[in-house]
C-alpha cells in the first residue's frame, strides 16, 4: 500500500478523557482525533488548560454555523463590530476603520515625531487665521496682499500698468511727467508775505526766495527806494527845508533839493552817496539879523576847476536867497553860480 500523509489517514481510534493519544501507530500510518472531550486528556493538555478553555463563553470560541472551533471567519466579523456585545473584548484596541478620535489627545510635537516627510517646526496649522512665524512661502499660485505692511525691497516689479498720458498744465509720457515752459502763472504760485519780492540775492544760481525791501535794495545797489520819486510833466523833486545851525549835513540820498535857512554862520557838508551825473540844488536863505555866511566842505568843488574848493557869495539882506546847482562827478559836487 502506498504511503499517505497522516492528515489523509482514516481515524482508527476515538480517545476518551482518560485515554492516551498515540501519535503514530507503527507500520500503519494511522492518526487519532479528539472528539467531544470534556475533561483533560492524557498526553494532550493539563487540567488547568481545560479550565481556561471552559471559562470561554460562546462569544469567544464559537459561531452559529460551526461548533468546536475557537475563531472562524464569522468570529472575525463579530470582533470587528465594536458596537455589539464584543465591545469590551476589544477595548483599548485601535481599528483601521476608526478615526484619530479613538486615540488620546495628541500634541503638534508628538504628531510631527511620527511624520517622515514634514517641513518646518512648531504648531499644526489650519486654514482659518493661522499665525505663521518667519515662513518660507516658496512661490504661491495666487494671493491678495491688501492688508500687508512693511517694506519689500527685494521684490521685482512685473507688469506695471500706466495711466493714459496727461495733458494740460502737466503732461506725461508713460510714467514721466513734464511741466511745459510758460505754463505756471502767478496765480498758481504760493502766496507771498506782504511787502516781499521774489528773487535771488545770493550772487549765484539758486531757487528764488521772498526778499524784503532792504534785501532788494542791496541786490539792486540802491540805498533807499525813497530817492526814486515819480516825475510829473514839469519834472520836479520834493524839496527839504532845514535850519542851518553852526553846521549842517546834507543827506543826498533823501533829498536832491535843499532849502537851507541861515540862522548863524554855518558850514555845509554832505552824507549819502554822490551819484555820478546826478544834479542837486541848494537854495540859501538869510534869516534873522542877516549877513550870515556859509562855508562848504571838501566834497564841494568849483565847476570851473575841480581842484579848487567851492565858495559863493551870499546876499546879506534878511529874506534874500541865492540858489546854486551841483553835479555829481568823481565823488564830488561841482558847483555853479559862484
LUMNUBA-432766 format. One record per residue (C-alpha): residue in one letter; x, z, y. Coordinates in nm, 3 decimals. Each point is the difference from the previous one (the first is absolute). Example, Ala and Ser with C-alpha at 12.3 -4.5 7.8 and 13.67 -1.06 7.14 Angstrom:
<sites>
@balum=A; u=1.230; w=0.780; v=-0.450 $
@balum=S; u=0.137; w=-0.066; v=0.344 $
</sites>
This chain:
<sites>
@balum=X; u=0.000; w=0.000; v=0.000 $
@balum=X; u=0.125; w=-0.092; v=0.344 $
@balum=X; u=0.107; w=0.274; v=0.234 $
@balum=X; u=-0.239; w=0.101; v=0.279 $
@balum=X; u=0.035; w=0.211; v=0.308 $
@balum=X; u=-0.133; w=0.352; v=-0.033 $
@balum=X; u=-0.252; w=-0.074; v=0.273 $
@balum=X; u=-0.144; w=-0.276; v=-0.217 $
@balum=X; u=-0.044; w=0.212; v=-0.316 $
@balum=X; u=-0.332; w=0.135; v=-0.128 $
@balum=X; u=-0.032; w=0.379; v=0.022 $
@balum=X; u=0.039; w=0.168; v=-0.340 $
@balum=X; u=-0.066; w=0.357; v=0.096 $
@balum=X; u=-0.218; w=0.202; v=0.243 $
@balum=X; u=0.157; w=0.315; v=0.126 $
@balum=X; u=-0.189; w=0.321; v=0.047 $
@balum=X; u=0.102; w=0.267; v=0.240 $
@balum=X; u=0.225; w=0.175; v=-0.254 $
@balum=X; u=0.154; w=-0.313; v=-0.154 $
@balum=X; u=0.351; w=-0.114; v=0.056 $
@balum=X; u=0.048; w=-0.350; v=0.139 $
@balum=X; u=0.242; w=-0.222; v=-0.187 $
@balum=X; u=0.156; w=-0.267; v=0.215 $
@balum=X; u=0.079; w=-0.257; v=-0.271 $
@balum=X; u=-0.077; w=0.007; v=-0.370 $
@balum=X; u=0.299; w=-0.135; v=-0.187 $
@balum=X; u=-0.041; w=-0.349; v=-0.138 $
@balum=X; u=-0.349; w=-0.070; v=0.135 $
@balum=X; u=0.044; w=-0.012; v=0.383 $
@balum=X; u=-0.320; w=0.201; v=0.042 $
@balum=X; u=-0.117; w=0.174; v=0.319 $
@balum=X; u=-0.211; w=0.304; v=0.082 $
@balum=X; u=-0.272; w=0.032; v=0.262 $
@balum=X; u=-0.130; w=0.314; v=0.173 $
@balum=X; u=-0.381; w=-0.005; v=0.020 $
@balum=X; u=-0.236; w=0.261; v=0.140 $
@balum=X; u=0.259; w=0.276; v=0.010 $
@balum=X; u=-0.139; w=0.334; v=0.126 $
@balum=X; u=0.300; w=0.224; v=-0.063 $
@balum=X; u=0.375; w=-0.021; v=0.000 $
@balum=X; u=0.147; w=-0.237; v=-0.255 $
@balum=X; u=0.319; w=0.096; v=-0.174 $
@balum=X; u=0.285; w=-0.219; v=0.111 $
@balum=X; u=-0.198; w=-0.156; v=0.294 $
@balum=X; u=-0.071; w=0.263; v=0.274 $
@balum=X; u=0.011; w=0.368; v=0.065 $
@balum=X; u=-0.312; w=0.213; v=0.040 $
@balum=X; u=0.085; w=0.052; v=0.367 $
@balum=X; u=0.003; w=-0.376; v=0.049 $
@balum=X; u=-0.344; w=-0.025; v=-0.159 $
@balum=X; u=-0.128; w=0.273; v=0.236 $
@balum=X; u=0.116; w=-0.204; v=0.297 $
@balum=X; u=-0.187; w=-0.303; v=-0.134 $
@balum=X; u=-0.311; w=0.208; v=-0.066 $
@balum=X; u=0.007; w=0.112; v=0.371 $
@balum=X; u=-0.055; w=-0.355; v=0.127 $
@balum=X; u=-0.359; w=-0.098; v=0.078 $
@balum=X; u=-0.173; w=-0.331; v=-0.047 $
@balum=X; u=0.100; w=-0.118; v=0.346 $
@balum=X; u=0.363; w=0.046; v=-0.093 $
@balum=X; u=0.029; w=-0.173; v=-0.337 $
@balum=X; u=-0.298; w=-0.221; v=-0.085 $
@balum=X; u=-0.230; w=-0.268; v=0.128 $
@balum=X; u=-0.347; w=-0.112; v=-0.096 $
@balum=X; u=0.108; w=-0.288; v=-0.219 $
@balum=X; u=0.278; w=0.137; v=-0.217 $
@balum=X; u=0.078; w=0.346; v=-0.140 $
@balum=X; u=0.323; w=0.164; v=-0.104 $
@balum=X; u=0.207; w=-0.157; v=0.281 $
@balum=X; u=0.173; w=0.181; v=0.288 $
@balum=X; u=-0.015; w=-0.270; v=0.270 $
@balum=X; u=-0.169; w=-0.338; v=-0.014 $
@balum=X; u=-0.043; w=-0.278; v=0.253 $
@balum=X; u=-0.329; w=0.158; v=0.096 $
@balum=X; u=0.171; w=0.335; v=0.055 $
@balum=X; u=0.238; w=-0.166; v=0.247 $
@balum=X; u=-0.301; w=-0.123; v=0.198 $
@balum=X; u=-0.148; w=0.351; v=-0.003 $
@balum=X; u=0.327; w=0.155; v=0.117 $
@balum=X; u=0.017; w=-0.242; v=0.295 $
@balum=X; u=-0.346; w=0.109; v=0.116 $
@balum=X; u=0.080; w=0.292; v=0.228 $
@balum=X; u=-0.363; w=0.041; v=0.103 $
@balum=X; u=-0.122; w=0.084; v=-0.353 $
@balum=X; u=0.058; w=0.287; v=-0.238 $
@balum=X; u=0.370; w=-0.078; v=-0.014 $
@balum=X; u=0.074; w=0.098; v=0.360 $
@balum=X; u=0.159; w=0.328; v=-0.096 $
@balum=X; u=0.202; w=-0.167; v=-0.273 $
@balum=X; u=0.186; w=-0.228; v=0.249 $
@balum=X; u=0.035; w=0.243; v=0.290 $
@balum=X; u=0.323; w=-0.043; v=0.207 $
@balum=X; u=0.039; w=-0.352; v=-0.142 $
@balum=X; u=0.042; w=-0.297; v=0.239 $
@balum=X; u=-0.200; w=-0.311; v=-0.077 $
@balum=X; u=0.117; w=-0.350; v=0.085 $
@balum=X; u=-0.354; w=-0.085; v=0.108 $
@balum=X; u=-0.019; w=0.292; v=0.246 $
@balum=X; u=0.104; w=0.015; v=0.366 $
@balum=X; u=0.279; w=0.205; v=0.161 $
@balum=X; u=-0.264; w=0.262; v=0.085 $
@balum=X; u=0.050; w=0.152; v=-0.353 $
@balum=X; u=0.351; w=0.112; v=0.106 $
@balum=X; u=0.094; w=0.295; v=0.218 $
@balum=X; u=0.056; w=-0.048; v=0.377 $
@balum=X; u=0.307; w=-0.220; v=0.048 $
@balum=X; u=0.225; w=-0.015; v=0.308 $
@balum=X; u=0.152; w=-0.313; v=0.151 $
@balum=X; u=0.345; w=0.121; v=-0.109 $
@balum=X; u=-0.117; w=0.046; v=-0.361 $
@balum=X; u=-0.163; w=-0.342; v=-0.001 $
@balum=X; u=0.307; w=-0.180; v=0.136 $
@balum=X; u=0.203; w=0.175; v=-0.270 $
@balum=X; u=-0.174; w=-0.200; v=-0.275 $
@balum=X; u=0.018; w=-0.332; v=0.186 $
@balum=X; u=0.276; w=-0.248; v=-0.084 $
@balum=X; u=-0.046; w=-0.265; v=0.272 $
@balum=X; u=-0.092; w=0.204; v=0.312 $
@balum=X; u=0.143; w=-0.063; v=0.348 $
@balum=X; u=0.049; w=0.263; v=0.268 $
@balum=X; u=-0.060; w=0.374; v=-0.019 $
@balum=X; u=-0.247; w=0.254; v=0.135 $
@balum=X; u=-0.376; w=0.029; v=-0.035 $
@balum=X; u=-0.245; w=-0.237; v=-0.168 $
@balum=X; u=-0.152; w=-0.237; v=0.261 $
@balum=X; u=-0.363; w=-0.115; v=0.017 $
@balum=X; u=-0.156; w=-0.274; v=0.211 $
@balum=X; u=-0.184; w=0.192; v=0.275 $
@balum=X; u=0.212; w=0.148; v=0.284 $
@balum=X; u=0.326; w=0.070; v=-0.186 $
@balum=X; u=0.299; w=0.146; v=0.186 $
@balum=X; u=0.315; w=-0.191; v=-0.093 $
@balum=X; u=0.346; w=0.138; v=0.082 $
@balum=X; u=0.263; w=-0.269; v=0.078 $
@balum=X; u=-0.142; w=-0.261; v=-0.240 $
@balum=X; u=0.171; w=-0.333; v=-0.064 $
@balum=X; u=-0.302; w=-0.232; v=0.010 $
@balum=X; u=0.174; w=-0.317; v=-0.108 $
@balum=X; u=-0.191; w=-0.311; v=0.105 $
@balum=X; u=-0.373; w=0.077; v=0.036 $
@balum=X; u=-0.243; w=-0.282; v=-0.063 $
@balum=X; u=-0.201; w=0.096; v=0.310 $
@balum=X; u=-0.060; w=0.286; v=0.239 $
@balum=X; u=-0.139; w=0.110; v=0.339 $
@balum=X; u=0.236; w=0.201; v=0.224 $
@balum=X; u=-0.244; w=0.066; v=0.287 $
@balum=X; u=0.053; w=0.377; v=0.003 $
@balum=X; u=0.375; w=0.000; v=-0.068 $
@balum=X; u=0.236; w=0.149; v=0.260 $
@balum=X; u=0.375; w=0.014; v=0.055 $
@balum=X; u=0.255; w=-0.276; v=0.040 $
@balum=X; u=0.081; w=-0.283; v=-0.238 $
@balum=X; u=0.332; w=-0.137; v=0.121 $
@balum=X; u=0.074; w=-0.149; v=-0.339 $
@balum=X; u=-0.306; w=-0.226; v=-0.010 $
@balum=X; u=0.035; w=-0.374; v=0.036 $
@balum=X; u=-0.290; w=-0.172; v=0.172 $
@balum=X; u=-0.160; w=-0.281; v=-0.193 $
@balum=X; u=-0.251; w=-0.230; v=0.161 $
@balum=X; u=-0.074; w=0.095; v=0.363 $
@balum=X; u=-0.322; w=-0.122; v=0.155 $
@balum=X; u=0.032; w=-0.090; v=0.369 $
@balum=X; u=-0.277; w=-0.032; v=0.254 $
@balum=X; u=-0.080; w=-0.320; v=0.180 $
@balum=X; u=0.239; w=-0.080; v=0.285 $
@balum=X; u=-0.085; w=0.176; v=0.328 $
@balum=X; u=-0.074; w=-0.185; v=0.322 $
@balum=X; u=-0.041; w=0.110; v=0.361 $
@balum=X; u=0.229; w=0.245; v=0.181 $
@balum=X; u=0.173; w=0.082; v=-0.331 $
@balum=X; u=0.066; w=-0.281; v=-0.247 $
@balum=X; u=0.133; w=0.013; v=-0.354 $
@balum=X; u=0.134; w=-0.221; v=-0.275 $
@balum=X; u=-0.019; w=0.175; v=-0.334 $
@balum=X; u=0.114; w=0.358; v=0.058 $
@balum=X; u=0.195; w=-0.080; v=0.320 $
@balum=X; u=-0.176; w=0.070; v=0.331 $
@balum=X; u=0.097; w=-0.130; v=0.343 $
@balum=X; u=-0.109; w=0.074; v=0.358 $
@balum=X; u=0.029; w=-0.334; v=0.183 $
@balum=X; u=0.168; w=-0.009; v=0.341 $
@balum=X; u=-0.219; w=0.043; v=0.311 $
@balum=X; u=-0.267; w=0.171; v=-0.211 $
@balum=X; u=0.026; w=0.365; v=0.105 $
@balum=X; u=-0.168; w=0.057; v=0.338 $
@balum=X; u=0.026; w=0.300; v=0.231 $
@balum=X; u=-0.346; w=0.108; v=-0.116 $
@balum=X; u=0.136; w=0.031; v=-0.356 $
@balum=X; u=0.286; w=0.228; v=0.103 $
@balum=X; u=-0.021; w=0.377; v=-0.007 $
@balum=X; u=-0.100; w=0.175; v=0.323 $
@balum=X; u=0.291; w=0.097; v=0.225 $
@balum=X; u=0.043; w=0.324; v=0.189 $
@balum=X; u=-0.106; w=-0.009; v=0.365 $
@balum=X; u=0.250; w=-0.146; v=0.248 $
@balum=X; u=0.240; w=-0.124; v=-0.267 $
@balum=X; u=0.145; w=-0.343; v=-0.068 $
@balum=X; u=0.088; w=-0.167; v=-0.326 $
@balum=X; u=0.364; w=-0.096; v=-0.014 $
@balum=X; u=0.350; w=0.058; v=-0.133 $
@balum=X; u=0.253; w=0.186; v=0.216 $
@balum=X; u=0.265; w=0.054; v=-0.266 $
@balum=X; u=0.228; w=-0.286; v=0.104 $
@balum=X; u=-0.021; w=-0.156; v=-0.348 $
@balum=X; u=-0.273; w=-0.155; v=-0.218 $
@balum=X; u=-0.252; w=0.264; v=-0.108 $
@balum=X; u=-0.371; w=0.052; v=-0.055 $
@balum=X; u=-0.195; w=0.042; v=0.328 $
@balum=X; u=-0.094; w=0.348; v=0.117 $
@balum=X; u=-0.217; w=0.143; v=0.278 $
@balum=X; u=0.221; w=0.040; v=0.308 $
@balum=X; u=-0.068; w=0.229; v=0.294 $
@balum=X; u=0.026; w=-0.112; v=0.361 $
@balum=X; u=0.345; w=0.156; v=0.032 $
@balum=X; u=0.120; w=-0.176; v=-0.315 $
@balum=X; u=-0.135; w=-0.331; v=0.126 $
@balum=X; u=0.172; w=0.034; v=0.338 $
@balum=X; u=0.329; w=0.082; v=-0.169 $
@balum=X; u=-0.034; w=-0.297; v=-0.233 $
@balum=X; u=-0.080; w=-0.227; v=0.298 $
@balum=X; u=0.278; w=0.155; v=0.211 $
@balum=X; u=-0.253; w=0.094; v=0.268 $
@balum=X; u=0.030; w=0.343; v=0.163 $
@balum=X; u=-0.372; w=0.047; v=0.068 $
@balum=X; u=-0.291; w=-0.233; v=-0.015 $
@balum=X; u=-0.121; w=0.137; v=0.334 $
@balum=X; u=0.253; w=-0.221; v=0.182 $
@balum=X; u=-0.198; w=-0.301; v=-0.113 $
@balum=X; u=-0.279; w=-0.033; v=0.253 $
@balum=X; u=-0.252; w=-0.278; v=0.003 $
@balum=X; u=0.040; w=-0.234; v=0.294 $
@balum=X; u=-0.295; w=-0.131; v=0.194 $
@balum=X; u=-0.011; w=-0.323; v=0.192 $
@balum=X; u=0.192; w=0.159; v=0.292 $
@balum=X; u=0.276; w=0.132; v=-0.227 $
@balum=X; u=0.064; w=0.359; v=0.090 $
@balum=X; u=0.108; w=0.318; v=-0.169 $
@balum=X; u=-0.117; w=0.353; v=0.063 $
@balum=X; u=0.201; w=0.182; v=0.264 $
@balum=X; u=0.121; w=0.360; v=-0.023 $
@balum=X; u=0.005; w=0.215; v=0.315 $
@balum=X; u=0.239; w=0.294; v=0.014 $
@balum=X; u=0.165; w=0.241; v=0.247 $
@balum=X; u=0.375; w=-0.021; v=0.011 $
@balum=X; u=0.134; w=0.353; v=0.028 $
@balum=X; u=0.377; w=0.035; v=0.026 $
@balum=X; u=0.037; w=-0.244; v=-0.290 $
@balum=X; u=-0.234; w=-0.223; v=-0.197 $
@balum=X; u=0.036; w=-0.168; v=-0.343 $
@balum=X; u=-0.194; w=-0.325; v=-0.030 $
@balum=X; u=-0.133; w=-0.055; v=-0.354 $
@balum=X; u=0.022; w=-0.375; v=-0.051 $
@balum=X; u=-0.173; w=0.019; v=-0.340 $
@balum=X; u=-0.325; w=0.134; v=0.145 $
@balum=X; u=-0.020; w=-0.171; v=0.340 $
@balum=X; u=0.155; w=-0.316; v=0.133 $
@balum=X; u=-0.150; w=0.064; v=0.346 $
@balum=X; u=0.075; w=0.324; v=0.187 $
@balum=X; u=-0.111; w=0.131; v=0.341 $
@balum=X; u=0.233; w=0.284; v=0.093 $
@balum=X; u=-0.095; w=0.222; v=0.297 $
@balum=X; u=0.301; w=0.162; v=0.167 $
@balum=X; u=-0.052; w=0.364; v=0.092 $
@balum=X; u=0.375; w=0.057; v=0.042 $
@balum=X; u=0.326; w=-0.181; v=-0.050 $
@balum=X; u=0.016; w=-0.110; v=-0.365 $
@balum=X; u=0.201; w=-0.184; v=-0.267 $
@balum=X; u=-0.176; w=-0.241; v=-0.235 $
@balum=X; u=0.111; w=-0.051; v=-0.362 $
@balum=X; u=-0.164; w=-0.166; v=-0.303 $
@balum=X; u=-0.098; w=0.096; v=-0.356 $
@balum=X; u=-0.125; w=-0.219; v=-0.283 $
@balum=X; u=0.122; w=-0.344; v=-0.092 $
@balum=X; u=0.100; w=-0.266; v=0.253 $
@balum=X; u=-0.153; w=-0.316; v=-0.148 $
@balum=X; u=0.204; w=-0.312; v=0.038 $
@balum=X; u=-0.181; w=-0.240; v=0.238 $
@balum=X; u=-0.278; w=0.248; v=0.089 $
@balum=X; u=-0.103; w=0.055; v=0.366 $
@balum=X; u=-0.057; w=0.343; v=0.152 $
@balum=X; u=-0.147; w=0.084; v=0.342 $
@balum=X; u=0.077; w=0.306; v=0.219 $
@balum=X; u=-0.188; w=0.091; v=0.321 $
@balum=X; u=0.155; w=0.281; v=0.205 $
@balum=X; u=-0.233; w=0.182; v=0.248 $
@balum=X; u=0.103; w=0.241; v=0.281 $
@balum=X; u=-0.215; w=0.313; v=0.009 $
@balum=X; u=0.014; w=0.334; v=0.181 $
@balum=X; u=0.250; w=0.010; v=0.283 $
@balum=X; u=0.140; w=-0.344; v=-0.090 $
@balum=X; u=0.356; w=-0.129; v=0.030 $
@balum=X; u=0.078; w=0.098; v=-0.364 $
@balum=X; u=0.259; w=-0.202; v=-0.193 $
@balum=X; u=0.013; w=-0.123; v=-0.357 $
@balum=X; u=0.309; w=-0.055; v=-0.212 $
@balum=X; u=0.028; w=-0.180; v=-0.337 $
@balum=X; u=0.183; w=0.076; v=-0.323 $
@balum=X; u=0.257; w=-0.227; v=-0.164 $
@balum=X; u=-0.281; w=-0.179; v=-0.193 $
@balum=X; u=-0.086; w=-0.183; v=0.321 $
@balum=X; u=0.218; w=-0.289; v=0.119 $
@balum=X; u=-0.020; w=-0.260; v=0.275 $
@balum=X; u=-0.149; w=-0.329; v=-0.105 $
@balum=X; u=0.260; w=-0.175; v=0.213 $
@balum=X; u=0.285; w=0.175; v=-0.183 $
@balum=X; u=-0.063; w=0.194; v=-0.319 $
@balum=X; u=0.325; w=0.186; v=0.043 $
@balum=X; u=-0.127; w=0.170; v=0.321 $
@balum=X; u=-0.225; w=0.305; v=0.003 $
@balum=X; u=-0.347; w=-0.062; v=0.137 $
@balum=X; u=-0.092; w=0.138; v=0.344 $
@balum=X; u=-0.286; w=-0.081; v=0.233 $
@balum=X; u=-0.117; w=0.098; v=0.348 $
@balum=X; u=-0.331; w=0.188; v=0.010 $
@balum=X; u=-0.230; w=0.010; v=0.305 $
@balum=X; u=0.006; w=0.338; v=0.167 $
@balum=X; u=-0.351; w=0.023; v=0.147 $
@balum=X; u=-0.246; w=0.220; v=-0.180 $
@balum=X; u=-0.235; w=-0.211; v=-0.213 $
@balum=X; u=0.228; w=-0.303; v=-0.002 $
@balum=X; u=0.100; w=-0.161; v=-0.334 $
@balum=X; u=0.247; w=-0.242; v=-0.149 $
@balum=X; u=-0.037; w=-0.193; v=-0.325 $
@balum=X; u=0.300; w=-0.111; v=-0.208 $
@balum=X; u=0.004; w=-0.196; v=-0.324 $
@balum=X; u=0.234; w=0.031; v=-0.295 $
@balum=X; u=0.078; w=-0.220; v=-0.300 $
@balum=X; u=0.134; w=0.132; v=-0.328 $
@balum=X; u=0.335; w=-0.147; v=-0.091 $
@balum=X; u=0.283; w=0.117; v=-0.224 $
@balum=X; u=-0.136; w=0.359; v=-0.005 $
@balum=X; u=-0.017; w=0.028; v=0.384 $
@balum=X; u=-0.264; w=-0.064; v=0.268 $
@balum=X; u=0.098; w=-0.270; v=0.250 $
@balum=X; u=-0.174; w=0.085; v=0.334 $
@balum=X; u=-0.113; w=-0.224; v=0.284 $
@balum=X; u=-0.112; w=0.071; v=0.357 $
@balum=X; u=0.312; w=0.189; v=0.082 $
</sites>
